[in-house]
Amino acid sequence: VVFLVPVAKRVLTGGYVSMRARLESVGVTVKNLGAAVALGLALGGFYLFVGRLGGGGVPSGEEVTQSPLLVIVLAVATAIAEQLVFMGYMPPRLVKIWKNEWGAVITTAVLFGVVHLPILIFGYHLPMQSVAGQFLLVFLLGLGNGVVMLRVKNVIAPILAHALWGLAVLLV
């Protein structure tokens, strides 16, 4: 909820700008939909493969049994919330301010990794070496999603990719 507040404010309060323009400002659009779906599934398939190759799941030391439906809902909900903020909202604004796509993508990827640190440290109680490894993976996820988002300008691509990554992480 905290992450979505600025996005919701941007979309819901736009003065004289149309709702369509406000949604497009965070990447919610039908433009480039085919390319966005294709790239999102391709990148997400790669994330899913790599995540499962590594054994899946965050190493918490506890076996968690979850229903497949719960795992899918959690992966999709998390993907939508996080990608609207970190790929739909942040990079386009940083590019507009800085005039530097790579700077925007790298900054967003770092911030994406940073917001995951509390759950890794305090939620899963991971040792610092594991936290560093998980941070690197989340950073790379943010980097890949940022590049794809800036190319297709449609948030469905990073949402699909993140949802498939989420399946890899949540399938313990």
C-alpha positions, 0 to 999 in steps of 0.5 A: 500500500505504501508503494502504491500511494504516489502512483495512485495519487498521480493517476487519480489526481491529474487536473485537466489531464485525461485519465488515459494520459495519467494511466499511460504516464505509469505504463498502463497502456495498450501501446506495444502490447504484443511486444510487451507480452512477448518480452515479459514472458521471455524475460519472465521465462528466463527468470523462472528458469534461473530461479528454479535452477537455483532451487527456488525460494528464499532460504529461510530454513523453514519448509513452507507449504502453500496452495498453488492458487495462493502462490499464483495470487501472491506472485501476481499481486506483488508483481503488479504493485511493485512494478507499477511503482518501480517500473511504471512510475519511477524510471520515466520520471527519472529519465525526464529529469536526468535525461539518462536512461541508464542512470534511471534504470540503475537507480531504480534497480538499486532502490528496488533491491533496497526495499527488499532488504527489510524482509530478507534481514528481519523477515527471513533472518538471513545471514548477511552473505545470503542477504547480499546474494538475494540483493544482487538477484533482486537488483538484476531483476530490477535492471532487466525489467527497467530496460524492458520497460523503457523499450516497450513503454508498457508496464505489462512486460515487467509485471509478467516477468516479475510474476514469473520470478515470483513463482520461482521464489515462492515455489519452495 
